[in-house]
Amino acid sequence: MPIPFFFSKLIPVFFYPLGFSLLLIAASGVLALFRKKKTSIILIVASVCTLYISSLSLTEHALVRSLESNYPQPISYPNATAIVLLGGAGRPAIPPRKYHETSHSADRILHAARLFKHRYAPRIITTGGRYHFIKAADVSEAQVNKSLLVELFGIDSSAVITENESLNTHDHPIKIADIINDLRLPHEIILVTSATHMHRSVLCFEKFGFIVHPAPTDFHADERWNFTFMSFLPKSGSLNSVTRALHEYYGMAAYKAFGWI
């Protein structure tokens, strides 16, 4: 596992709401030891406010919709070389799981199967390697997703190609280009991933010369935010969604800095 990849996963943790709040609390404790009581209290209040604001449905809706609204679902798609299904939608069969299962992004698998059955492309390319420091799995994300497509949707295994080496969004177009080059086919794909992740993914593939037809799925925010009394109460689900949205914004900033998009 490349060291830069490890740190690319580690460093942002401290800039997500929960990690940042813990940093503020730790800093407050240090200041308290040095009798900086006023500043220490300010950091504690800032920590609480960070968690509260990040756990509101209004914050969740604003951030998530700002990403999901970039690519609405089209009515149909043109024929393409392949449907590319990005990883992250499956869980490997690690005990107590007897079979491969789906994750919170399972809509990616459903949508890829749906598009394939509509014959928009003659093949599906599943992507994603093994994250040894995150999951103790003997199979890649691409293999898990292929298994689910074959088992649950009856798709012929010969129509599903696995790309087992990519570890992040930047890797996908590089590895998939190699596969399509071997097939001697045009670099025109239907790209399936979560709506929040689509913008960064499209930019990466286009940067590498692909013609991309976005097929977003896994939408989490309705077009309109509904205000109720419960809107003032913090929710763990909203905190999770805000964190995932920030992950995309941080990712886009880093990718622009590296010249990847």
C-alpha atoms as a printed R data frame, in Angstrom:
    type eleno elety resid chain resno       x       y       z
1   ATOM     1    CA   MET     A     1   0.000   0.000   0.000
2   ATOM     2    CA   PRO     A     2   1.529   3.375  -0.991
3   ATOM     3    CA   ILE     A     3   2.252   5.626   1.980
4   ATOM     4    CA   PRO     A     4   0.703   8.733   0.299
5   ATOM     5    CA   PHE     A     5  -2.540   6.787  -0.157
6   ATOM     6    CA   PHE     A     6  -2.601   5.931   3.556
7   ATOM     7    CA   PHE     A     7  -2.178   9.576   4.522
8   ATOM     8    CA   SER     A     8  -4.792  10.663   1.974
9   ATOM     9    CA   LYS     A     9  -7.268   8.614   4.010
10  ATOM    10    CA   LEU     A    10  -5.911   9.603   7.416
11  ATOM    11    CA   ILE     A    11  -5.419  13.372   7.212
12  ATOM    12    CA   PRO     A    12  -8.989  14.346   6.162
13  ATOM    13    CA   VAL     A    13 -10.390  12.546   9.221
14  ATOM    14    CA   PHE     A    14  -9.257  15.478  11.364
15  ATOM    15    CA   PHE     A    15 -11.101  17.955   9.145
16  ATOM    16    CA   TYR     A    16 -14.449  16.195   9.211
17  ATOM    17    CA   PRO     A    17 -16.907  17.485  11.849
18  ATOM    18    CA   LEU     A    18 -16.301  14.729  14.415
19  ATOM    19    CA   GLY     A    19 -12.532  14.668  14.036
20  ATOM    20    CA   PHE     A    20 -12.295  18.461  14.044
21  ATOM    21    CA   SER     A    21 -14.454  18.643  17.180
22  ATOM    22    CA   LEU     A    22 -12.173  16.171  18.933
23  ATOM    23    CA   LEU     A    23  -9.157  18.257  17.935
24  ATOM    24    CA   LEU     A    24 -10.799  21.326  19.441
25  ATOM    25    CA   ILE     A    25 -11.514  19.436  22.670
26  ATOM    26    CA   ALA     A    26  -7.922  18.189  22.825
27  ATOM    27    CA   ALA     A    27  -6.620  21.720  22.263
28  ATOM    28    CA   SER     A    28  -8.975  22.971  24.952
29  ATOM    29    CA   GLY     A    29  -7.562  20.443  27.403
30  ATOM    30    CA   VAL     A    30  -4.004  21.510  26.654
31  ATOM    31    CA   LEU     A    31  -4.900  25.179  27.134
32  ATOM    32    CA   ALA     A    32  -6.629  24.350  30.408
33  ATOM    33    CA   LEU     A    33  -3.384  22.828  31.677
34  ATOM    34    CA   PHE     A    34  -1.694  26.137  30.978
35  ATOM    35    CA   ARG     A    35  -4.510  28.003  32.746
36  ATOM    36    CA   LYS     A    36  -5.867  29.556  29.550
37  ATOM    37    CA   LYS     A    37  -9.398  29.125  30.847
38  ATOM    38    CA   LYS     A    38 -11.177  31.633  28.603
39  ATOM    39    CA   THR     A    39  -9.666  30.326  25.366
40  ATOM    40    CA   SER     A    40 -10.260  26.764  26.528
41  ATOM    41    CA   ILE     A    41 -13.972  27.461  27.016
42  ATOM    42    CA   ILE     A    42 -14.199  29.118  23.595
43  ATOM    43    CA   LEU     A    43 -12.784  25.965  21.963
44  ATOM    44    CA   ILE     A    44 -15.248  23.754  23.826
45  ATOM    45    CA   VAL     A    45 -18.147  25.930  22.626
46  ATOM    46    CA   ALA     A    46 -16.751  25.859  19.076
47  ATOM    47    CA   SER     A    47 -16.554  22.061  19.254
48  ATOM    48    CA   VAL     A    48 -20.195  21.758  20.341
49  ATOM    49    CA   CYS     A    49 -21.346  24.212  17.662
50  ATOM    50    CA   THR     A    50 -19.416  22.333  14.974
51  ATOM    51    CA   LEU     A    51 -21.113  19.063  15.870
52  ATOM    52    CA   TYR     A    52 -24.559  20.649  16.232
53  ATOM    53    CA   ILE     A    53 -24.502  22.535  12.925
54  ATOM    54    CA   SER     A    54 -23.065  19.518  11.099
55  ATOM    55    CA   SER     A    55 -25.856  17.312  12.466
56  ATOM    56    CA   LEU     A    56 -28.762  19.438  11.223
57  ATOM    57    CA   SER     A    57 -30.886  18.351   8.279
58  ATOM    58    CA   LEU     A    58 -30.623  21.843   6.765
59  ATOM    59    CA   THR     A    59 -26.814  21.619   6.640
60  ATOM    60    CA   GLU     A    60 -27.077  18.113   5.246
61  ATOM    61    CA   HIS     A    61 -29.496  19.157   2.517
62  ATOM    62    CA   ALA     A    62 -27.483  22.212   1.485
63  ATOM    63    CA   LEU     A    63 -24.200  20.328   1.106
64  ATOM    64    CA   VAL     A    64 -25.564  17.115  -0.385
65  ATOM    65    CA   ARG     A    65 -27.839  18.837  -2.918
66  ATOM    66    CA   SER     A    66 -24.977  21.077  -4.032
67  ATOM    67    CA   LEU     A    67 -23.252  17.890  -5.220
68  ATOM    68    CA   GLU     A    68 -26.196  15.780  -6.342
69  ATOM    69    CA   SER     A    69 -27.745  18.514  -8.474
70  ATOM    70    CA   ASN     A    70 -24.780  18.577 -10.869
71  ATOM    71    CA   TYR     A    71 -25.998  15.553 -12.836
72  ATOM    72    CA   PRO     A    72 -29.754  14.790 -12.859
73  ATOM    73    CA   GLN     A    73 -30.744  11.332 -14.044
74  ATOM    74    CA   PRO     A    74 -31.380  11.383 -17.822
75  ATOM    75    CA   ILE     A    75 -34.290   9.602 -19.463
76  ATOM    76    CA   SER     A    76 -32.035   7.395 -21.590
77  ATOM    77    CA   TYR     A    77 -28.412   6.870 -22.575
78  ATOM    78    CA   PRO     A    78 -26.561   6.374 -25.871
79  ATOM    79    CA   ASN     A    79 -24.868   3.070 -26.582
80  ATOM    80    CA   ALA     A    80 -21.397   2.915 -25.056
81  ATOM    81    CA   THR     A    81 -18.383   0.637 -24.869
82  ATOM    82    CA   ALA     A    82 -19.039  -0.256 -21.238
83  ATOM    83    CA   ILE     A    83 -20.966   0.538 -18.109
84  ATOM    84    CA   VAL     A    84 -18.343   1.401 -15.491
85  ATOM    85    CA   LEU     A    85 -19.431   0.593 -11.943
86  ATOM    86    CA   LEU     A    86 -17.197   2.253  -9.376
87  ATOM    87    CA   GLY     A    87 -16.387   0.360  -6.188
88  ATOM    88    CA   GLY     A    88 -17.708   0.951  -2.701
89  ATOM    89    CA   ALA     A    89 -21.110  -0.697  -3.035
90  ATOM    90    CA   GLY     A    90 -20.375  -4.173  -1.700
91  ATOM    91    CA   ARG     A    91 -19.200  -5.909   1.461
92  ATOM    92    CA   PRO     A    92 -17.043  -9.042   1.235
93  ATOM    93    CA   ALA     A    93 -18.124 -12.336   2.811
94  ATOM    94    CA   ILE     A    94 -16.160 -11.904   6.038
95  ATOM    95    CA   PRO     A    95 -17.688 -13.678   9.087
96  ATOM    96    CA   PRO     A    96 -20.368 -13.452  10.259
97  ATOM    97    CA   ARG     A    97 -21.424 -12.756   6.658
98  ATOM    98    CA   LYS     A    98 -21.743 -15.993   4.697
99  ATOM    99    CA   TYR     A    99 -22.271 -14.222   1.375
100 ATOM   100    CA   HIS     A   100 -21.131 -11.009  -0.229
101 ATOM   101    CA   GLU     A   101 -23.518  -8.234   0.793
102 ATOM   102    CA   THR     A   102 -24.206  -4.638  -0.185
103 ATOM   103    CA   SER     A   103 -23.212  -1.450   1.614
104 ATOM   104    CA   HIS     A   104 -25.026   1.895   1.970
105 ATOM   105    CA   SER     A   105 -24.113   2.586  -1.685
106 ATOM   106    CA   ALA     A   106 -25.884  -0.531  -2.996
107 ATOM   107    CA   ASP     A   107 -27.899   1.541  -5.484
108 ATOM   108    CA   ARG     A   108 -24.763   1.621  -7.627
109 ATOM   109    CA   ILE     A   109 -25.025  -2.128  -8.221
110 ATOM   110    CA   LEU     A   110 -28.767  -1.957  -8.831
111 ATOM   111    CA   HIS     A   111 -28.403   0.860 -11.347
112 ATOM   112    CA   ALA     A   112 -25.539  -0.794 -13.233
113 ATOM   113    CA   ALA     A   113 -27.622  -3.960 -13.592
114 ATOM   114    CA   ARG     A   114 -30.633  -1.905 -14.709
115 ATOM   115    CA   LEU     A   115 -28.641  -0.133 -17.428
116 ATOM   116    CA   PHE     A   116 -27.098  -3.386 -18.610
117 ATOM   117    CA   LYS     A   117 -30.508  -5.024 -18.927
118 ATOM   118    CA   HIS     A   118 -31.612  -2.031 -21.007
119 ATOM   119    CA   ARG     A   119 -28.698  -2.923 -23.324
120 ATOM   120    CA   TYR     A   120 -26.975   0.429 -23.215
121 ATOM   121    CA   ALA     A   121 -23.637  -1.394 -23.262
122 ATOM   122    CA   PRO     A   122 -22.552  -5.015 -23.866
123 ATOM   123    CA   ARG     A   123 -20.363  -5.208 -20.770
124 ATOM   124    CA   ILE     A   124 -19.917  -3.920 -17.231
125 ATOM   125    CA   ILE     A   125 -16.523  -3.033 -15.816
126 ATOM   126    CA   THR     A   126 -16.421  -3.208 -12.024
127 ATOM   127    CA   THR     A   127 -13.613  -1.356 -10.290
128 ATOM   128    CA   GLY     A   128 -11.873  -1.283  -6.933
129 ATOM   129    CA   GLY     A   129  -8.929  -2.983  -5.281
130 ATOM   130    CA   ARG     A   130  -8.341  -4.267  -1.770
131 ATOM   131    CA   TYR     A   131  -7.864  -1.835   1.107
132 ATOM   132    CA   HIS     A   132  -5.666  -3.964   3.347
133 ATOM   133    CA   PHE     A   133  -5.499  -1.406   6.153
134 ATOM   134    CA   ILE     A   134  -9.308  -0.967   6.186
135 ATOM   135    CA   LYS     A   135 -10.797  -4.362   5.299
136 ATOM   136    CA   ALA     A   136  -9.273  -7.786   5.925
137 ATOM   137    CA   ALA     A   137 -10.676  -9.219   2.694
138 ATOM   138    CA   ASP     A   138  -9.210 -11.732   0.246
139 ATOM   139    CA   VAL     A   139 -11.213 -10.306  -2.651
140 ATOM   140    CA   SER     A   140 -11.281  -6.875  -4.261
141 ATOM   141    CA   GLU     A   141 -14.263  -4.523  -4.347
142 ATOM   142    CA   ALA     A   142 -14.502  -5.202  -8.076
143 ATOM   143    CA   GLN     A   143 -14.794  -8.959  -7.477
144 ATOM   144    CA   VAL     A   144 -17.449  -8.488  -4.789
145 ATOM   145    CA   ASN     A   145 -19.556  -6.331  -7.095
146 ATOM   146    CA   LYS     A   146 -19.155  -8.749  -9.990
147 ATOM   147    CA   SER     A   147 -20.276 -11.623  -7.769
148 ATOM   148    CA   LEU     A   148 -23.415  -9.711  -6.755
149 ATOM   149    CA   LEU     A   149 -24.240  -8.781 -10.358
150 ATOM   150    CA   VAL     A   150 -23.933 -12.394 -11.460
151 ATOM   151    CA   GLU     A   151 -25.682 -13.977  -8.480
152 ATOM   152    CA   LEU     A   152 -28.543 -11.545  -7.896
153 ATOM   153    CA   PHE     A   153 -29.249 -10.252 -11.403
154 ATOM   154    CA   GLY     A   154 -28.331 -13.256 -13.543
155 ATOM   155    CA   ILE     A   155 -25.800 -11.333 -15.608
156 ATOM   156    CA   ASP     A   156 -23.426 -13.589 -17.523
157 ATOM   157    CA   SER     A   157 -20.025 -13.548 -15.833
158 ATOM   158    CA   SER     A   158 -18.335 -13.165 -19.222
159 ATOM   159    CA   ALA     A   159 -20.046  -9.776 -19.587
160 ATOM   160    CA   VAL     A   160 -18.509  -8.429 -16.371
161 ATOM   161    CA   ILE     A   161 -14.857  -7.398 -16.374
162 ATOM   162    CA   THR     A   162 -13.092  -6.707 -13.090
163 ATOM   163    CA   GLU     A   163 -10.469  -4.036 -12.547
164 ATOM   164    CA   ASN     A   164  -8.845  -5.066  -9.267
165 ATOM   165    CA   GLU     A   165  -6.046  -2.568  -8.697
166 ATOM   166    CA   SER     A   166  -7.437   0.965  -8.349
167 ATOM   167    CA   LEU     A   167  -7.464   2.418  -4.841
168 ATOM   168    CA   ASN     A   168  -9.048   5.821  -5.442
169 ATOM   169    CA   THR     A   169 -11.024   7.857  -7.959
170 ATOM   170    CA   HIS     A   170  -7.864   9.029  -9.728
171 ATOM   171    CA   ASP     A   171  -6.804   5.425 -10.411
172 ATOM   172    CA   HIS     A   172 -10.045   4.353 -12.093
173 ATOM   173    CA   PRO     A   173  -9.665   5.974 -15.550
174 ATOM   174    CA   ILE     A   174  -6.019   4.908 -15.791
175 ATOM   175    CA   LYS     A   175  -6.756   1.243 -15.131
176 ATOM   176    CA   ILE     A   176  -9.972   1.170 -17.156
177 ATOM   177    CA   ALA     A   177  -8.238   2.774 -20.139
178 ATOM   178    CA   ASP     A   178  -5.849  -0.194 -20.167
179 ATOM   179    CA   ILE     A   179  -8.785  -2.610 -20.287
180 ATOM   180    CA   ILE     A   180 -10.559  -0.736 -23.092
181 ATOM   181    CA   ASN     A   181  -7.307  -0.391 -25.027
182 ATOM   182    CA   ASP     A   182  -6.881  -4.174 -24.906
183 ATOM   183    CA   LEU     A   183 -10.397  -4.505 -26.339
184 ATOM   184    CA   ARG     A   184  -9.516  -1.914 -29.033
185 ATOM   185    CA   LEU     A   185 -12.775  -0.059 -28.450
186 ATOM   186    CA   PRO     A   186 -13.688   3.639 -28.070
187 ATOM   187    CA   HIS     A   187 -13.216   5.306 -24.699
188 ATOM   188    CA   GLU     A   188 -16.918   6.030 -24.300
189 ATOM   189    CA   ILE     A   189 -18.538   4.876 -21.085
190 ATOM   190    CA   ILE     A   190 -21.662   5.104 -18.969
191 ATOM   191    CA   LEU     A   191 -20.390   5.930 -15.501
192 ATOM   192    CA   VAL     A   192 -22.288   4.651 -12.465
193 ATOM   193    CA   THR     A   193 -21.537   5.981  -9.016
194 ATOM   194    CA   SER     A   194 -23.269   7.800  -6.170
195 ATOM   195    CA   ALA     A   195 -24.671  11.208  -7.106
196 ATOM   196    CA   THR     A   196 -22.491  12.955  -4.525
197 ATOM   197    CA   HIS     A   197 -19.377  11.309  -6.007
198 ATOM   198    CA   MET     A   198 -20.260  11.820  -9.666
199 ATOM   199    CA   HIS     A   199 -18.771  15.274 -10.293
200 ATOM   200    CA   ARG     A   200 -15.241  14.353  -9.212
201 ATOM   201    CA   SER     A   201 -15.477  11.037 -11.049
202 ATOM   202    CA   VAL     A   202 -16.597  12.611 -14.326
203 ATOM   203    CA   LEU     A   203 -13.808  15.197 -14.166
204 ATOM   204    CA   CYS     A   204 -11.215  12.467 -13.604
205 ATOM   205    CA   PHE     A   205 -12.402  10.387 -16.564
206 ATOM   206    CA   GLU     A   206 -12.706  13.403 -18.862
207 ATOM   207    CA   LYS     A   207  -9.209  14.520 -17.861
208 ATOM   208    CA   PHE     A   208  -8.003  11.148 -19.130
209 ATOM   209    CA   GLY     A   209  -9.783  11.552 -22.476
210 ATOM   210    CA   PHE     A   210 -12.977   9.558 -21.890
211 ATOM   211    CA   ILE     A   211 -16.380  10.438 -23.282
212 ATOM   212    CA   VAL     A   212 -18.503  10.114 -20.160
213 ATOM   213    CA   HIS     A   213 -22.260   9.679 -19.858
214 ATOM   214    CA   PRO     A   214 -23.015  10.176 -16.141
215 ATOM   215    CA   ALA     A   215 -25.484   7.736 -14.618
216 ATOM   216    CA   PRO     A   216 -25.854   8.998 -11.046
217 ATOM   217    CA   THR     A   217 -27.692   7.005  -8.424
218 ATOM   218    CA   ASP     A   218 -27.808   6.667  -4.635
219 ATOM   219    CA   PHE     A   219 -29.429  10.085  -4.156
220 ATOM   220    CA   HIS     A   220 -29.734  11.107  -0.506
221 ATOM   221    CA   ALA     A   221 -31.399  14.540  -0.614
222 ATOM   222    CA   ASP     A   222 -34.799  15.427  -2.039
223 ATOM   223    CA   GLU     A   223 -35.018  18.461  -4.295
224 ATOM   224    CA   ARG     A   224 -36.801  20.438  -1.584
225 ATOM   225    CA   TRP     A   225 -35.931  20.639   2.081
226 ATOM   226    CA   ASN     A   226 -38.944  20.192   4.336
227 ATOM   227    CA   PHE     A   227 -38.908  22.342   7.460
228 ATOM   228    CA   THR     A   228 -40.363  20.835  10.647
229 ATOM   229    CA   PHE     A   229 -39.788  21.161  14.375
230 ATOM   230    CA   MET     A   230 -37.483  18.141  14.166
231 ATOM   231    CA   SER     A   231 -35.231  20.148  11.856
232 ATOM   232    CA   PHE     A   232 -33.707  21.807  14.930
233 ATOM   233    CA   LEU     A   233 -32.671  18.483  16.436
234 ATOM   234    CA   PRO     A   234 -29.276  16.961  15.604
235 ATOM   235    CA   LYS     A   235 -29.268  13.641  13.745
236 ATOM   236    CA   SER     A   236 -26.469  11.119  13.397
237 ATOM   237    CA   GLY     A   237 -27.577  10.441   9.817
238 ATOM   238    CA   SER     A   238 -27.194  14.107   8.921
239 ATOM   239    CA   LEU     A   239 -23.721  14.158  10.461
240 ATOM   240    CA   ASN     A   240 -22.762  11.171   8.331
241 ATOM   241    CA   SER     A   241 -24.111  12.783   5.147
242 ATOM   242    CA   VAL     A   242 -22.335  16.075   5.871
243 ATOM   243    CA   THR     A   243 -19.103  14.157   6.401
244 ATOM   244    CA   ARG     A   244 -19.458  12.376   3.072
245 ATOM   245    CA   ALA     A   245 -20.212  15.653   1.287
246 ATOM   246    CA   LEU     A   246 -17.149  17.284   2.830
247 ATOM   247    CA   HIS     A   247 -15.123  14.266   1.731
248 ATOM   248    CA   GLU     A   248 -16.048  15.092  -1.865
249 ATOM   249    CA   TYR     A   249 -15.243  18.785  -1.527
250 ATOM   250    CA   TYR     A   250 -11.894  18.030   0.101
251 ATOM   251    CA   GLY     A   251 -11.231  15.464  -2.614
252 ATOM   252    CA   MET     A   252 -11.978  17.933  -5.404
253 ATOM   253    CA   ALA     A   253  -9.711  20.535  -3.819
254 ATOM   254    CA   ALA     A   254  -6.870  18.035  -3.522
255 ATOM   255    CA   TYR     A   255  -7.379  16.694  -7.057
256 ATOM   256    CA   LYS     A   256  -7.290  20.212  -8.481
257 ATOM   257    CA   ALA     A   257  -4.094  20.910  -6.550
258 ATOM   258    CA   PHE     A   258  -2.500  17.742  -8.002
259 ATOM   259    CA   GLY     A   259  -3.753  18.539 -11.514
260 ATOM   260    CA   TRP     A   260  -5.879  15.380 -11.668
261 ATOM   261    CA   ILE     A   261  -9.067  17.218 -12.668
